[in-house]
Amino acid sequence: MRQREAKSDLASTGGARGGAMALDAAQASARPAVAVTARILARLQDQPGPLLPVLHAVQHELGCIPAEAVQTIAEALNLSRAEVHGVITFYPHFRSEPAGRHTLEVCRAESCQAMGGEQLADHARQALGCDFHASTRDGDFTLEPVYCLGLCAQSPAVMLDGQPHARVTPAKLDRLLHRVREAGQ
């Protein structure tokens, strides 16, 4: 109870840990990520356990959770930057850098591994020229591991821009990537 009152006092006075309330309009407008984060915090910070909903909302709006948003979130929720960063890095869904225009997720679960998933993952890394949790140099693709797409009977599987694809071979993956690249031209 005392902690909530202290947090409320800091927020209302714009204290050092007051976060979104402490931002003035000029500061927020000069830094768009801070302005977006402050708007989200104003809406969500009084909910019980607001950190995850705030992180999801910030990533949805900005495409990632940039360092300047981490500072704003930490101050508003009376947390350290390390605590916020720890949550961001714990959950693989959250990213600190923007994703590419397209996302390729390669299943890493046991069924897909048993059916050639490791070779498919190697081929995806080679075809895109990047590793997992990274994007291609041109920003077209982000490569992510995923642990089970629910297509175990049709392994190996990938998801490309939210669309699942089953029984994927290296040749089929090349065709999928080619189609996406051609559609973007």
N, C-alpha and C positions, 0 to 999 in steps of 0.2 A: 504494500500500500504506500509506504513512504517513498519507495523508488518511483512509483507512478506519479506521486505528487511532485517529487523533485524534477522528474522529466517534464511534467506539465509546466512547472515554474520556469524551467530553462527555456522551453519552447515559447512560452508567452512573453518572456523578457528578451528573447533573441540572444540568449547566452551562448557561450562557446559551443555548447552541444545542442543548440536550438535548431540546427539544420535548416530545413526548408523555410521556416519562419524567419531565420536570420538573413536570408538572401534578399538583397534589394533588387528592384526591377532591372536596373542597369547591369548589374553583375550577372543576373540570370539571362538576360537577352544577349549579352556578349558571349555567353557560353551555352549554346543550344542544348547540349547534353544535360547541363545543370538545370536549365529551365524545364526540360521534359521531366527530369527526375523530381524536381521540386513539385511539379504539378501532380505527379503520381503519388508522391509522399503525402501531399495535402489530402488526397482522396483515401489513402490506405493506411497511413501510419498509426491511426488510432484503433485499428483492428487488433484482436489478440494474435500474437505471433505474426507480425506483418512482414518479416524479412523475405520469406519465399514469395509471397504474392507481389511484393514490390520488385524483387529481382525479375520475376517473370514478366511483369508489366513493362519494366525498363527495357528488357531485351526485346520484347514484342515491338515496342515503339522505336527503338534505336538500332535493332539488329544485333546488338551486343551490349555488354555492360562495361563502358569505358572507365578508366581510372578516376576521372573527375566525378563520375556518378557514384563510385564507391565511397569517395570522401563525403559527398552530400548525404548518402544513405546512412553512413556510419554516424555522422553528426546528428541527423534527425532521429535515429533510433537509439541513440546513446550507446553505441557499440564502437569498438575499435575498428580501424580499417582492416586489421589482421583478421578479426572475426568475420567481417563481411567477405573479405577475400577468401578466407577458408571455406565458406559455404559455396562461393562461386566455383572454386577449384575442386570441391568435393563432388559436385554434381556435374556429370559430363554434358548435360544439356546446355549449361550456361557457357558463354564465350566472352572473352575480353576483347576480341578483335572481330570485325564484321565478317560474316560468311561470304562465300562467293555467290554469284547469281544463281547457281544451281548447287544442290547438295546431293552427293552420292553417299549412301550409307551401305556398308558391306556387312552382312551378318557374320558374326564371329562365334556364334553358339555351336554347341557340340555337333548337332546334326549337319549343319552346313560345313563344319570342319571335316567331318567324316566323308563328305561328298565332294571335296575339292575346294573348300572355302579358302584355305590358306593360299593355294595357287591363284585363286581368283583375286584375293586381297593383294598378292604380289603383283599380279597383272594390273590391277586398278592403280596401285602406286606408280608402277612404271608408265602406264598410259597417261596418267595425269601429271606425272613428274613431281608429286608431293607425297608426303606421308599422312597418316591419320592425324586429325585435328589441325590440318593445315589446308591452305588454299593454293590453287595454281597461280603462277606468276601473273597471268592476265586477269585474275579475279573471276574467272568463269565458274570454277568448280571448287567446292570444299569437300574433302574426303573425311568421312567419319565412320568409326566402328559402331555397330549396333549389336546388342545381345538379344537376339531372337526377334524375327519379324513375324513369327507364327506360320511360316511356310515350310515347316520341317519336313513334310512329306514330299516337298518339291525343291529340295536343297540342290545347290546353294542358291541363296536369294540375296537380292539387293533392293534398296529403295532409292529411286531417283526422283527428286522433287516431290516426295510424298506418294509416289506411285510404286507399288511393289512389283517386282519382276522375279519370277521363279525359274528354276533350272537354268541358271545363268552360266554360260561358258565364257571364256575369254573372248571368243569371237562374237557372242551375243552382246557382251558388255561393250565391245568396240562399236557395234552397230547402234546401241542405245546412245552412247556418247556422241557418235557421229550425227545421229538424228537431232540431238539437242543442240549441238554446235551449228548445224545447218539451219535449224529453225531460228537461231539467234542472229543469223547473218542478215 
